[in-house]
Each structure stands twice: as C-alpha cells, then as structure tokens.
C-alpha cells in the first residue's frame, strides 16, 4: 500500500477538480481497480525475461574452430603393389575446419579424382561414379583406393609450417628467416620448404615431402 499512496493522492486531486461532489465516491471505485491492474502489470514485467541476443553452444564451437584453406598443384611419385614406379599429378583443394580435413584431388583437366575427408573418428573417400568408402583412418583408405596415402595428420601442421605436436621432430631454421623452418624431419618424413610467398601473401609456396619406406615423394605448389 505504501507503493500506491502517491497514486491515491493524485487520483483524489484529479477527481476533485473534475467533479468535486463525486470525487470521493469515484476515487474509491477507481483506485482499487487501478491498483489491481498495476499489480498485474508489475507481475507480468517481473515474470517476462528480457530477450537479448543468444548464441547456441554449437554456433560458439563452430566460431572457435580453426579454419585453414589451401589450393595448388601436386605431383606424387610412388611404388605400386608390384614395385613399379607410378606417378599422379593434378590440382588440389584443402579445407581444414577444426579436426576435420577435406582434400579434393583433380586431374590436370579439372575432373575430380577423389575427395578425402578425415576426422578423429573416421575417414571417407569418394571416387567418381562409386559409393563412398569408409575406414578408421585416411591412410588405409587412400592406400587401398589410390595406391598412395597423403600424410594428412602431419600435413595439417607442416603446411603452416610447424612441427606436429603428436611426436618429436627435428627442425632446421631457414637461413633467410630463422623464425620459419627450412626443413622438418618427423615420423619418417622429410619436409623441405623450397620457397615462401612474399608479403602480404605470406606462407608456404613450394614444399616437398619424402619418405624412404615405403618410397613416396610428394611435391606441392601452393597458389593460395
């Protein structure tokens, strides 16, 4: 009642000015109705929470994920199951979102050779006019389907360029810029950085990856 006391006095004054004879009777009737409406309005305001911008956990997680994209050309030299040297070359698109990597390989004419998707839980390989293949890891898929396997897990870091945190690696600094590597040796691979892009498009420009057993040589030229 203390909260509505000022409203009571105000109504009494207004009704007296409008109709002095009926002021007391009308105020007595109107005030309870006004008080009830005010209580309901205040209760409604208290029960309705203000609507502000909201962000779901999924959207927040997606925003926080790291994204890397590369585009360029590749040339692969490997041995098939009979010990014969084979070659594959063309263009590639690499997209990395968080822990998921998707690599599209295309022949020199721009036709898709394969699309590989690798995540911590599984890997998928899509070939033209064939059902997608799945396996626990991307290396098994690529080796069985293409005859060679890109070291996707290591390349995620080597293309940045840095040593992968999963194992010990040896780094040789670049004499022209000691802050970046000239060579990395890790997990049986030797990664040679032949050139870096000039500013402002900094980053790896040309890199060779080689392994002795089983023999595999990969040459990459990054255009983006």
N, C-alpha and C positions, 0 to 999 in steps of 0.2 A: 504494500500500500504506500510506503514511503516513496517508491519509484514513480507512482502515478499522481502524487499530491500536486505537483506543478500543473499537470494537465487538468486536474479537477478545478483549481482556481481559475485557470484560463477559460475553461468552459463556462463557469459561473459568470465571469465578466462579460463574455460574448453574448450569452443568452439574456443577461440583464439589459444590455444595450439594445438588442433586437426586440425584446418583449419583456419589459420589467415584471409584468404581472404573472407571466407563465414561466419565468426563468427558473425558479426553484424546482417546479414540477418537471420541466423538460430536462434540466440538467440531471435530475435524479434518475430519469429514464435513460438518457443517452450515455451517461458516464459508465454504468456497468457494461453496456454493450460495447463501448469503445475499449474499455479495459480488457474485455474478453477477446476482442479482435486483436488488440496489441499483444496479449499473451500468446495467442496462436501464431501471430506473425513472428514474434521473437523465438518461439519454439521451433517454427519452421526454419528460421535462419540458423539456429543452433544445430539442427539435425542435418542440414544440407552442407556438405563439404565443398569448398571452392574447387572448381575444375581447372586445373593447371595442366601444362604440357607433361605427358607421361612417356617414358621410354621403356619398352619391354626389355627383359634380360637378353633375348635373342638379338634384338637390334643393337644393344650395347656391346654384346660379344662380337657381333659382326664388324662394328666400327673399330673395335680394338684389334682386330686381326691384321696381321701384316700382309701386304699385297706387293708382289713383285711380278713384273711382266718383261719378257724379253722376246725379241724377234730377230731372226737372222738366217744364216745358212749353215749346213752341216755336211761333213764328209766322214764316213765311218769305214774303217778297214778292219776286217775280222776273218777268222777261220770258221768254216762250216764244220758239220759233224764228221766230214771225211778228211779234214785237214787242208782243204783247198781255200785259198785266199779269195775273199769276196769283198765287194765294195757297195756301199749305199751312200747316196748323197741327195741333197734337195734343200728345202726350206723348213723352218720350224717356228712354231709359236709356243711360248712357255708362259703359263699363268699360274702363279702361286698365291693361294689365299689361306693364311694360317698354316695348317699342317697338310693341306691338300694341294697337290700339284697336278696340273693338266698339261700334257705336251701333245701338240699336233704336228705330225711329220707329213710333209708334202713332197711330191716329186718335182723335178725342175719345171714341169708343165703346170704346176699348181694343183694337181689332183691329190687328194688325201690318201696317204699310205697307211697311216694308223693314228689313232687317238688314244693316248695312255693317261689314265687317271690313277694317282697314287695317294692313299691316305694311311694313317697309322693302323687302321683296322682291316683294310683290303685294298685290292688293286683291280682295275678294269682295263681291258684293251679292246678297242673297236677296230675292226678291219672292214673294208668296203664289201658290201653285199654278204656279210656274215653276221651271225649272232655274236653279241659281246662275250668276251671271255673274262673270267674272274679267277683270282688266286689270292693267296695270303700276302704276297709281295710282288712288286712290279718287276723285279729282276727275273723271276721264274716265268712270268707272262711273256716278257719281251724275248727272252732267250728261246722259249719254245715256239713262239709265233714268228719272230723276225730273224732269229739266228744270232742276235747280239742284244745286249742289255745296257742301257744307259745307267750310270750310277746316280740315279735321281736324288737319293737322300744326301749324297755328298755334294752334288751339283747345286743344291739349294744354298749351300754356304760358299762353295768355290766360285760361283758366279758373282758374289757380292763385292769383292772377293775376301774370303776369310777361311780359317781352318774350321772344320766341323767340330762342334763341342762333344761329339759322341766318342772320340778316341784321340790319342796323341798324334800330333802332326808336326812335321818339321817345315819351317818357313825360311826362305831366302829373300831378304828385302830387295826391292828394286833400287839399283844404284842411283837412278834419277830422282826417285822419291821414296825414301826409306819407310814412309807410312803405309805403302802398299807392297804386296808381295811380287816378287819376280818368279818364284817357284814355290809350290807346296807339295810335300810328299806325305801321303796319308792313306791308310788302308790298302796298300799295294798299288796306289795310283800316283803318278807324277803329273802335276798340273803346271804347265808352262804358260805364263802370261806373256804373249808376244807384243801386245800393244794395248794402250788405253786410249779412250776417246778424249779429245781436247775439250776444255771448258767452253760453254757451260754444260755440254752433254758428257759429263764425266762418267767413268765406269769402264768395265772391261770391253775391249774392242775385238781382240783376237786371242783365243786361248786353245791350247792343245792338251788333251787328256790321254794318257797312255798307261797300259798295264801289260806286264810280261806274260802272266799266266792266268787264264788263257789269253793269248795275244789279242789286244784290242786297242785301236787308235782312233781317237775322236778329234776332229778339228771343227772349231766353231768360230764363226764370224758374226758378231752381234751388231745388227743395224739399229737396234733400239733398246 
